[in-house]
Amino acid sequence: MSTTELRHIIGEQLSQIEDVTFLEALKTIIDSKISDGTYQLSDFQKERIDCAREELKNYETISHNEVQKEINKWLKEK
């Protein structure tokens, strides 16, 4: 199937979708494909990164082994 055919089919299918959340997610995917390669972080993402950097600076971290133990414990409980 050619690119042109796929675009046509997808366009027809998109016109039938009413789910705003799905369409917004799809727009994000499309925007990332056609963007100039620069990803823009949201304010929330920037805040979380700053928080993580501060935790790292203050040695408020968990080792890989500790995380694995927690995961294994959680999986056994399920």
C-alpha positions as CSV (number, residue, x, y, z in Angstrom):
1,M,0.0,0.0,0.0
2,S,1.4,3.4,-1.0
3,T,1.8,6.4,1.3
4,T,-0.9,8.2,-0.6
5,E,-3.4,5.4,-0.1
6,L,-2.5,5.1,3.6
7,R,-3.1,8.9,4.1
8,H,-6.4,8.6,2.4
9,I,-7.6,5.7,4.5
10,I,-6.4,7.3,7.7
11,G,-8.0,10.6,6.8
12,E,-11.4,8.8,6.3
13,Q,-11.1,6.9,9.5
14,L,-10.1,10.0,11.5
15,S,-13.1,11.8,10.4
16,Q,-15.3,9.2,12.1
17,I,-13.5,9.4,15.5
18,E,-15.2,11.5,18.2
19,D,-12.9,10.6,21.2
20,V,-11.1,13.9,22.0
21,T,-8.5,12.3,24.2
22,F,-7.5,9.8,21.5
23,L,-7.3,12.5,18.9
24,E,-5.2,14.7,21.1
25,A,-2.8,11.7,21.7
26,L,-2.7,11.1,18.0
27,K,-1.9,14.8,17.3
28,T,1.0,14.6,19.8
29,I,2.4,11.6,17.9
30,I,2.0,13.4,14.5
31,D,3.4,16.7,15.9
32,S,6.5,14.8,17.1
33,K,7.0,13.2,13.7
34,I,6.8,16.5,11.8
35,S,8.5,18.8,14.4
36,D,12.0,20.3,14.0
37,G,13.4,17.7,16.4
38,T,13.1,19.9,19.5
39,Y,10.9,18.4,22.2
40,Q,9.1,20.9,24.4
41,L,8.7,19.9,28.0
42,S,5.5,20.8,29.9
43,D,5.7,22.8,33.1
44,F,4.8,19.7,35.0
45,Q,7.7,17.7,33.4
46,K,10.2,20.5,34.1
47,E,9.0,20.6,37.7
48,R,9.4,16.8,38.1
49,I,12.9,17.0,36.6
50,D,13.9,19.7,38.9
51,C,12.6,17.7,41.9
52,A,14.5,14.6,40.8
53,R,17.7,16.6,40.4
54,E,17.3,18.0,43.9
55,E,16.7,14.5,45.3
56,L,19.8,13.3,43.5
57,K,21.8,16.2,44.9
58,N,20.6,15.4,48.4
59,Y,21.4,11.6,48.0
60,E,17.7,10.8,48.3
61,T,17.9,7.9,46.0
62,I,17.2,4.2,46.0
63,S,19.7,1.6,44.7
64,H,18.8,-0.6,41.8
65,N,18.9,-3.6,44.1
66,E,16.5,-2.0,46.5
67,V,14.1,-1.3,43.7
68,Q,14.3,-4.9,42.4
69,K,13.5,-6.2,45.9
70,E,10.5,-3.9,46.2
71,I,9.3,-5.0,42.7
72,N,9.8,-8.7,43.6
73,K,7.9,-8.3,46.9
74,W,5.1,-6.5,45.1
75,L,4.9,-9.2,42.4
76,K,4.7,-12.0,45.0
77,E,1.8,-10.2,46.8
78,K,-0.2,-10.0,43.6
